[in-house]
Amino acid sequence: MSIKFDPTEITEATVTPTMFGGTSVTFKYPVTPREGILAAYARKPIWFVTGTESQMFSPKVNPDNIARAFAFDGGPFTVTEDHAINADMFGIEWEYIAQVSGSMVRPGKPFIEDANEIAEKVVWPDIETWDWEQAKKDNANFAQPGKAVTAWFLNGWYERLISFMDFEGAVMALFDDDQKDAVHAFFDKLSDLYIKIFDKYLEVFPFIDIFCIHDDWGSQKESFFSPALAAEMIVPYMKKVTDHLHSKGKYCDLHSCGQAYKQVPNFIAAGWDSWSGQPMNDTQKIYEDYGDGMLIGVIPDAFDPATTSDEEQRELAKAYAAKFVDPNKVAILSQYGSSAMTQAFGEALYEASRKIYAGE
């Protein structure tokens, strides 16, 4: 969509804080923010998407979101008490630690020690028993006018296996020839469950545009397993879900923490539309190498807003735009780059991207 840039678009810029400690800048867009982000996902960008175009949705009706202390919806907000324990959809208990604002399964007492126990011991959730009617009422007015809605879904495939087996048990189950068949069967059935949940989401929450699904694959320095193993053990089941969501007209964002450069071809093969790697990843190189296969969240070069003049920030934004604003190889701003989004940087990036994408 080619829409000529109008200078008045930046005269009403608004700067607000983000959940990652930075800021966001919004403008007088020529179309709604929702249309803007969906255009980027469709590879027909209008401006360089920075994340302000979408709102996070993580409904309490899903027990995982309570267990993980990660519930964001239109219902009453409940503060999770320190060391509170809540069960996820499989009955696995998670303990909330206030100091880190997150929950985890206590290690050392895995629910199962061998993947071959899954068929016998795992009780699969009956999602029809979840209170969908109340969730529908709570979220009747959740979607902000003109904004896209991204539904976040924690505990994907490998992460789910970790919750059952602890980290060491889960990673060994992927390697162990005596456990692999059981893992394949589990991930396949897990994908079927996720598809059922997402179909219910779309029935009850028709405002969802994008699904952000979590599955962490790496540490600070390296991936947990080889690309070949991931391709064998996880990718087919991810693709089963992304193919289904694409058939429903929805986009799929992967949230995968850790060093994952080697795994990006697997992310693309699994059908993910976008991924924003953490700062231990060289997201600029990843864009150069793989940006034609998926939307890469690119982190701008770091600068100190307190010691960098507005004019210098504008020049940095123009240089960033020159590298990463390409209508034939679309990127987005990484959520981990929000510290760069001062008003000066944001205005210069927006103007440059609008002109480039409009062919001016």
C-alpha positions in Angstrom: 0.0 0.0 0.0 1.7 3.2 -1.2 0.5 6.2 0.7 2.5 9.5 0.3 4.1 10.8 3.5 2.4 13.9 5.1 4.7 15.9 7.4 1.7 16.4 9.8 2.0 12.7 10.7 4.8 13.5 13.1 3.5 16.7 14.6 1.4 14.9 17.1 3.9 12.3 18.3 3.2 10.7 21.7 5.9 9.2 23.8 5.0 6.5 26.4 7.0 4.0 28.5 7.1 0.3 27.6 7.2 -2.9 29.7 10.8 -3.5 28.8 12.1 -0.2 30.3 12.2 1.9 27.2 9.8 4.1 25.4 7.5 4.0 22.4 6.6 6.8 20.0 3.2 6.9 18.2 2.2 9.1 15.3 -0.8 10.4 13.3 -0.8 7.3 11.1 -2.3 7.3 7.6 -4.2 4.1 8.5 -4.9 2.4 11.9 -2.0 0.9 13.8 -3.7 -2.5 13.3 -3.7 -2.0 9.5 -0.1 -0.9 9.7 1.2 -4.0 11.5 -0.8 -6.4 9.4 0.5 -4.7 6.3 4.1 -5.4 7.5 3.2 -9.1 8.1 1.8 -9.2 4.6 5.1 -7.8 3.3 3.4 -4.6 2.1 4.7 -2.2 4.8 3.5 1.3 5.2 5.9 2.3 8.1 8.5 0.5 10.1 6.6 -1.4 12.8 7.8 -0.8 16.3 5.4 -2.8 18.5 3.1 0.1 19.5 0.6 -1.1 16.9 -0.4 -4.2 19.0 -1.7 -4.9 22.5 -0.8 -8.0 24.5 -3.5 -10.5 25.4 -3.0 -13.4 27.8 -6.4 -14.5 29.2 -6.9 -15.8 32.7 -9.2 -18.6 31.3 -6.1 -20.5 30.3 -4.7 -22.0 33.6 -1.1 -21.6 32.2 -1.4 -17.8 32.4 -2.3 -18.0 36.1 0.4 -20.5 36.9 3.0 -18.4 35.1 1.7 -15.1 36.6 1.3 -13.8 33.1 -2.4 -13.0 32.8 -3.3 -9.8 30.9 -6.9 -9.5 29.8 -10.0 -7.4 30.4 -11.0 -9.1 33.7 -10.0 -7.9 37.2 -6.2 -7.8 37.7 -5.0 -10.1 40.5 -1.5 -9.6 42.0 0.3 -12.9 42.5 1.7 -13.3 46.0 5.3 -14.2 46.5 5.8 -18.0 46.5 2.2 -18.6 45.5 1.8 -21.9 43.8 -0.7 -22.4 40.9 -1.2 -25.4 38.6 -1.0 -25.1 34.8 -3.4 -26.8 32.4 -1.7 -30.2 33.0 -1.8 -29.9 36.8 2.0 -29.1 37.0 2.6 -26.7 39.9 4.5 -23.4 39.3 5.9 -21.2 42.1 5.9 -17.4 41.7 9.0 -15.6 42.8 8.3 -11.9 43.3 12.0 -10.9 43.0 12.1 -12.0 39.4 8.4 -11.4 38.6 8.0 -14.9 37.2 7.1 -18.4 38.0 8.9 -21.8 37.6 8.5 -25.4 38.4 10.6 -26.4 41.4 13.5 -28.5 40.0 14.6 -31.8 41.4 11.2 -33.5 41.6 10.2 -34.1 37.9 6.7 -35.3 37.2 8.1 -38.0 35.0 11.7 -39.2 34.5 11.3 -41.0 31.1 9.2 -39.8 28.2 7.7 -43.2 27.8 5.8 -42.5 31.0 3.8 -39.7 29.3 1.1 -41.9 27.8 0.4 -43.5 31.2 0.8 -40.5 33.6 -0.2 -37.4 31.8 -3.8 -36.2 32.2 -4.8 -34.1 29.2 -6.8 -31.0 30.0 -10.5 -30.8 29.0 -10.7 -27.2 27.8 -14.4 -27.3 27.7 -14.4 -27.1 31.5 -12.7 -23.7 31.4 -15.0 -20.8 32.1 -15.2 -19.4 28.5 -18.5 -17.6 29.2 -16.9 -15.5 31.9 -13.9 -14.9 29.8 -16.0 -13.7 26.9 -17.8 -11.2 29.3 -14.5 -10.0 30.8 -13.0 -9.3 27.4 -16.0 -8.0 25.4 -14.3 -4.6 25.3 -10.7 -5.7 25.5 -9.5 -4.7 22.0 -8.5 -1.1 21.8 -10.0 0.6 18.7 -7.6 0.5 15.8 -5.0 -1.7 17.5 -4.0 -5.3 16.6 -4.2 -7.9 19.3 -1.4 -10.4 19.9 -2.4 -13.4 22.0 0.6 -14.7 24.0 0.8 -18.4 24.7 3.5 -19.7 27.1 4.9 -23.2 27.3 5.2 -24.4 23.7 6.8 -27.8 23.0 10.3 -28.1 24.4 9.3 -25.8 27.3 6.3 -28.0 28.0 8.5 -31.1 28.1 10.8 -29.3 30.6 7.9 -28.6 32.9 7.3 -32.4 33.1 10.9 -33.6 33.2 13.1 -30.8 34.4 15.7 -29.4 31.9 18.2 -32.3 31.9 15.5 -34.9 31.5 13.8 -33.0 28.7 16.9 -32.4 26.6 18.0 -36.1 27.1 14.6 -37.2 25.9 15.2 -35.5 22.6 18.5 -37.3 22.1 17.6 -40.8 23.6 16.6 -43.2 20.9 14.6 -45.1 23.5 12.5 -42.0 24.3 12.2 -40.3 20.9 9.1 -42.1 19.7 7.3 -41.1 22.9 8.4 -37.5 22.5 7.2 -37.5 18.9 3.8 -38.8 20.0 3.6 -36.3 22.8 4.5 -33.3 20.6 2.0 -34.4 18.0 -0.8 -34.7 20.5 0.3 -31.4 22.1 -0.1 -29.6 18.7 -3.6 -31.0 18.4 -4.4 -29.6 21.8 -3.0 -26.2 21.0 -5.0 -26.1 17.7 -8.1 -26.9 19.7 -7.3 -24.2 22.2 -6.6 -21.6 19.5 -9.8 -22.4 17.7 -11.6 -21.8 20.9 -9.7 -18.6 21.4 -10.8 -17.4 18.0 -14.4 -18.4 18.7 -14.5 -16.5 22.0 -12.0 -13.8 21.3 -12.5 -13.0 17.5 -10.4 -9.9 17.9 -7.1 -11.8 17.9 -4.8 -11.0 14.9 -1.5 -12.6 15.9 -0.4 -15.5 18.1 2.9 -15.2 19.9 3.9 -18.7 21.1 6.9 -19.3 23.5 9.5 -22.0 23.2 13.0 -21.2 24.5 15.8 -23.0 22.6 19.0 -21.4 23.9 21.3 -20.2 26.6 23.3 -17.0 26.7 26.0 -18.5 24.5 24.5 -21.4 22.5 21.5 -23.4 21.4 20.4 -26.2 23.7 20.5 -28.7 20.8 21.6 -28.9 17.2 19.6 -27.6 14.3 19.3 -31.2 12.9 17.8 -32.4 16.2 15.4 -29.5 16.3 14.4 -30.2 12.7 13.7 -33.8 13.6 12.0 -33.5 16.9 10.2 -30.1 17.1 9.8 -28.3 13.8 7.1 -30.6 12.3 4.8 -30.0 15.3 5.3 -26.3 15.3 4.5 -26.2 11.6 1.3 -28.2 12.3 0.1 -25.3 14.4 1.4 -22.5 12.3 -0.2 -24.0 9.2 -3.5 -24.2 11.0 -3.3 -20.6 12.2 -2.3 -19.4 8.7 -5.4 -21.2 7.3 -7.5 -19.1 9.7 -5.8 -15.9 8.4 -3.7 -15.3 11.5 0.0 -14.6 11.8 2.5 -16.4 14.0 5.2 -14.8 16.1 7.8 -17.0 17.9 9.1 -15.9 21.3 12.3 -17.9 21.7 14.9 -16.8 24.2 18.6 -17.4 24.1 21.3 -17.6 21.4 19.5 -19.0 18.3 21.4 -17.9 15.2 21.9 -21.5 14.1 18.2 -22.2 14.6 16.7 -19.4 12.4 16.4 -21.7 9.3 14.3 -24.0 11.6 12.2 -21.1 12.7 11.5 -20.3 9.0 10.8 -24.0 8.2 8.4 -24.2 11.1 6.3 -21.4 9.6 6.9 -18.6 12.0 6.2 -15.1 10.5 8.4 -13.2 12.9 11.0 -13.5 15.7 12.8 -10.9 17.9 15.9 -12.5 19.3 17.4 -11.3 22.6 20.5 -9.1 22.6 22.9 -12.0 22.8 21.9 -12.5 19.2 23.4 -10.3 16.4 20.0 -9.4 15.1 21.5 -7.2 12.4 23.4 -10.1 11.0 20.4 -12.4 11.3 18.4 -9.9 9.3 21.1 -9.8 6.6 21.3 -13.6 6.4 17.6 -14.6 6.9 15.4 -11.5 6.7 14.0 -12.7 3.4 12.4 -15.7 5.2 10.7 -14.1 8.1 10.3 -10.7 9.9 13.3 -10.2 12.1 13.1 -7.9 15.0 16.3 -5.8 14.6 18.0 -4.1 17.6 19.4 -0.7 16.8 23.0 0.2 17.7 23.1 1.3 21.4 23.5 4.9 22.4 23.0 6.9 25.6 20.1 9.3 25.1 21.5 11.4 28.0 24.7 12.2 26.1 23.5 11.9 22.5 22.0 15.0 21.0 18.6 14.9 19.2 20.4 15.6 15.9 22.8 12.8 16.5 19.9 10.5 17.4 18.1 11.5 14.1 21.2 10.6 12.2 21.5 7.3 13.9 17.8 6.6 13.0 18.4 7.5 9.4 21.5 5.1 9.3 19.4 2.4 10.8 16.6 3.0 8.3 19.1 2.9 5.4 20.1 -0.7 6.5 16.8 -2.2 7.6 13.9 -0.4 6.0 13.6 -2.3 2.7 10.2 -3.0 1.1 11.5 -6.2 -0.4 13.0 -7.5 2.8 10.7 -6.3 5.6 12.0 -6.1 9.2 10.5 -4.8 12.5 11.9 -3.1 15.5 12.9 -5.6 18.1 11.1 -5.3 21.5 14.6 -5.4 23.0 15.5 -2.2 21.1 12.9 0.0 22.8 15.6 1.9 24.6 16.5 3.5 21.3 13.0 4.8 20.8 13.4 8.3 22.0 11.2 10.9 20.4 14.0 12.1 18.1 15.0 8.6 17.0 11.4 7.5 16.6 10.4 10.5 14.5 13.4 10.2 12.2 12.9 6.4 11.8 9.2 6.8 11.1 9.6 9.6 8.5 12.4 7.7 6.8 10.4 4.5 6.7 7.3 6.2 5.4 9.2 7.7 2.5 11.1 4.6 1.6 8.0 2.4 1.7 6.0 4.9 -0.3 8.8 5.0 -2.9 9.5 8.7 -2.4 
